[in-house]
Amino acid sequence: MKVKFIIFMFATIWLMLLTRVFFLAIQSNDYYATLSQNNTIKIEEIAPVRGEILDIHNNPIAINKLGFKIALAPHLLSKKKKKIFQKEIDLIMKLFPALDREDIEKNYIKQDSYYNHNFIEVVSFIPYEDMMPVYSILNLRKNIKITAAPKRFYPYKNIAAHMIGYVARANKKDIKDNPLVDLIGYTGKTGIEKFYNQYLQGTPGERKIKVNANNQEIEELSYTPADESRKLTLSLDMELQQYISKLFDGKVGTFVVMKVDGSILSAGSFPNYDLNIFVNGMSHEMYDELSSSLDHPFTNKLVHGLYPPGSTIKPALGLLYITTDLNEYWSVDCKSKLPLSGRIFRCWKHDGHGRTDIVKAIRESCDDYFYKGSLVLGNQKMSDGLKRYNLGNKTGVDLPNEFIGIVPSREWKYTKYKRVWNIGETVNMSIGQGDFLVTPIQIAQMTALIATGKLPTPHFAKYIGGEEYVAEYKEIFNVKEKAKLPIIQRAMYQVCNNPHGTATQYLHSKVKLAGKTGTAQVIGIKQDVKRRKLEHELAYYNRSHAWITTYGPFKNPQYVVMVMIEHGGHGGLAAGGIVSDIYNKLLELGYIKK
């Protein structure tokens, strides 16, 4: 019995061994053949070169400077190869003494491992002119690998910085969101660079090579070039941009010059900064200085600045008034003060405006007219109408993370604060104060809507890969609004041309304009104050924001020019001269023809 059991066990073991041999030799042949191929055939991805950004005249705005990166062979930290490692580092430092030896060694140690068989990047960029004299010396060394490494460069430095944006080294979140960034190393962080990052970065190429057991290349089997150098042409004119930037010297704020179809010819946010510092890296001291500034230089004020619109809202609100519960003949007797719910709501003019209709109310910016009109319409109709005009919504501009602002309402207040609305908030809202907040690009879009009756989508792109960018127009006015729109347009013309207009005395434009000024308070005025301080008497950060938004020529609207100066005081006084100079420059450059 024991003999039979031993024979059975012996036969079973042999049967299992034969089965395993069969599986390894026959069934797993394909698997191990593939694994063997992977050990001898290596696929390298080729990083694409980022596409250039050009202005409307094909002037380069964002380009790539030619340079090289240096990589060292892996596994040089063993006892046998430690001297080789130090020798290669010594050579690199001798040829490029400005480099940081400690950083180079840290980069290598961080990436070197038993499982890594690829060359390790230790220097990310050496300029072309610095590398060429020593290229042959480094290229002959088997432990050093030199490869092309373009670097982003912004020739206009700080001009239109917030609009163009910048690229910088990718972080873990960037790589998670876009795996290709791990190969490229850089990604668009802000502005147009970020919004069009997917297009500009291109797609990688592929190189298939045969290597030996020591990971040395034997033969190139195939090569697929990267899809790269995708050009993005913008509607920006950098000559105009430079000119307007000088007008903003020493000022804090933002502006936009936009065709009525939405294409942006020039735009800026101030103070600004040199984009190249983000590519090259900045000191902690510089970053702390910029980030702690009360003027917020890192903020793109055009799309991320939230401000009370002040009186710039009156043309849009006036159109709602005369097309809903009121009409163009409705008027008020402005006596400068409106007692309501235990408060006094003042008009800006101490003696009042007297009998005032819609045209005079916009022309002379009569607060009392809008106070009393708001009591007729009520908050809900005002809020719903302004949202239909696209306030409280994104404009659709091709910049990342656009803010939407706040068009306050009963529902909004209860949702946010769990508190009920009061009548005083309706009155405050009618002059663009209280919780009412907009971005400057929204005011520019609203101005284009009033100028043409159509809502454009603001955009910077003109050609993407040779294809013309086609933006969207929206028809949002109803029949009655279209019929009454000329009344609002006439009132805005008088703002800039009538002797009593709030902008007239501050303009010297050779183009006939229509527009609206605004003085948006940043602090409240106490009820017991009998004499308001003048803007120049206030501490700087207590002064009102100065707005002026315009379109021209009046009879044939072609451009919207909006300027907002933080703590500038009166809109016409602070910004009227800048707006005039911009229109005169548009004439000089041939954008507007008389």
Secondary structure by P-SEA (a helix, b strand, c coil): caaaaaaaaaaaaaaaaaaaaaaacccaaaaaaaaaaaacbbbbbbbbcbbbbbcccccccbbbbbbbbbbbbccccccccaaaaaaaaaaaaaacccccaaaaaaaaaaccccccccccccccccccccccccaaaaaacccbbbbbbbbbbbcccccccccccccccccaaaaaacaaaaaacbbbccccccccccccccbbbbbbbccccccccccccccccccccbbbbbcccaaaaaaaaaaacccccbbbbbcccccccccccccccccccccccccaaaaaaaaaccccccccccccccccccccaaaaaaaaaaacccccccccccccccccccbbbbcccccccccccaaaaaacccaaaaaaaaaaacaaaaaaaaaaaccccccccccccccccccccaaaaaaaccccccaaaaaaaaaccccbbbcaaaaaaaaaaaaccbbbbbbcccccccccbbbbbbbcccaaaaaaaaaaaaaaaaacccccccccccccccccccbbbbbbbcccccccccccccccccccccbbbbbbbbbcccccccbbbbbbbccccccccccaaaaaaaaaaaaaaccccc
